[in-house]
Amino acid sequence: MSDASKHQSYTDPRLVDFLRLTRDFVWEADAALRLIYASRRAIDVIGHLPEDLLGKPLTDFGAFVDRQGNPRQVSMNGNFRDACFLATDKQGERHWLCLSAIALFDAGTGAFQGIRGIARPLAKPIAASR
């Protein structure tokens, strides 16, 4: 299946409207965890143009952290919800995010195919909001 037909659903008018309405950065990564889709909100949420993100792992732009900002491991080949992520934009400014994602598996073989997720901006670091 070609990339164009694989992502044909991103042109569905209803989905496009939802993507335009959300404050979240919506993304998808392939089985090698390289970003293959990045919504226009990427620039507002993590300070990068969507096209600058494509083909690169999300972790090239930041790291998963705990509530105090310490490095944390998150499995990118499984589901996760509300994982803290500290992204750095082109100017070196840090952006605190909350990421949730769903892993994608081939229905026939069960092989890992990629992951789809959202990144929600946090107004301030979690540890400071307590």
N, C-alpha and C positions, 0 to 999 in steps of 0.2 A: 504494500500500500504506500502510495507517495505521501510526502509530508503535507502537500496541499490537500489531498483528500482526507488524510488523517485528521487535519485540523479544520475541515470544512464547517464543523459545528460552530466555530468561533465567528462565523458570518451570519448565524441565525439572528434575525432582528431582535428577538426577545432576549437572547443572551447578551447581545451587544448593549441593549438598554440596561440590563442588570449591571454589566461591567462599568457602564458610564455612571451609574447611580451610586455605586459603593465607594466608600472611602478606602477600602482595602486594595492592596496590590495583589492581583491574582496572577499566579504563575504555574508553569508546568515544566517538569524536567523529564528527560528520557532515562533509559535504563542505566546509562553511565552518569546520571545525575547532572547532565548539562541542561541548562535552561533552553527550552524550545518554544516557550510562549511567555511573554511578560506583558501585562496590561499597561495602559498609558499611565496609570497611577504610580508606576515605579518612580518616576521623577519626583513626585511629591512625597512618597513614603520613604524611599531610600536614597534619593538624590542622584539617580542614574537614569539615563534615557533607556527605554525598553530595548532598543536595538543594540545598545552597548552591553546588555546582559546576555543576549542570546549566544549560545554555544559555550557558555562558561558555567561552572558550578556556582550555586548561590553562595557557597562558603568562600568564594573569591572576594566577596563584598562584605563579609562579616563573619561572626562566629556565634554559636549557641552559648548562652551563659545562664548561670543561676540568678536568683533574685538579687544577689549582691554584686553581680557582674563577673563572677569567676567562671572560667571555661567549663563547659558541660557537654557531655556526649549525648547526641540524639541520633537514633537510627533513621537514616533517610530512606531506607527501603521497607518501611512499615508506617502505619498510621501514627500520628501524634497530634496532640491538641495543646494549645496555649504554651508553646515552648518559647522562652525568652531568646531573642536574637539581637545582637548589637551590630548594626551595619555602619560602615564608614563610606561617606560620599566622596566625590572627586576632590572636594576642598578639604577633606580630612575631618569634616563634622560628623559626629556620631549620632545615630538614630536608633532609639530603643523601639523594638518591635515585638509583637506577639504572633508567632507562626503556628498554623494548624495545617495538616496535610493528610491526604488519603493516598495510599499506595495503589498502583494499578498492576494487575496480574493478568496474564493470558488465560482466557476461559478454558482453553483446551489443555494447555501444558502446565499451567500454574506458574510459569516463569515470570519473574519481575519485569515489568515493562516501563516503569517510571513512577512519577508521583505528581499529584496536583495539589496546590495549596493556596493559602491566602496569608498575607502579612498585614497585620493591623498595627497602625502606629500607636505608640504609647506617648502620652503628653509629657511624661517625665520618667526617669528611671524608677523601676518598681521599688527598690530599696528605699528611695527617697519619699515614696508616696505613703509609707506606713505611718 
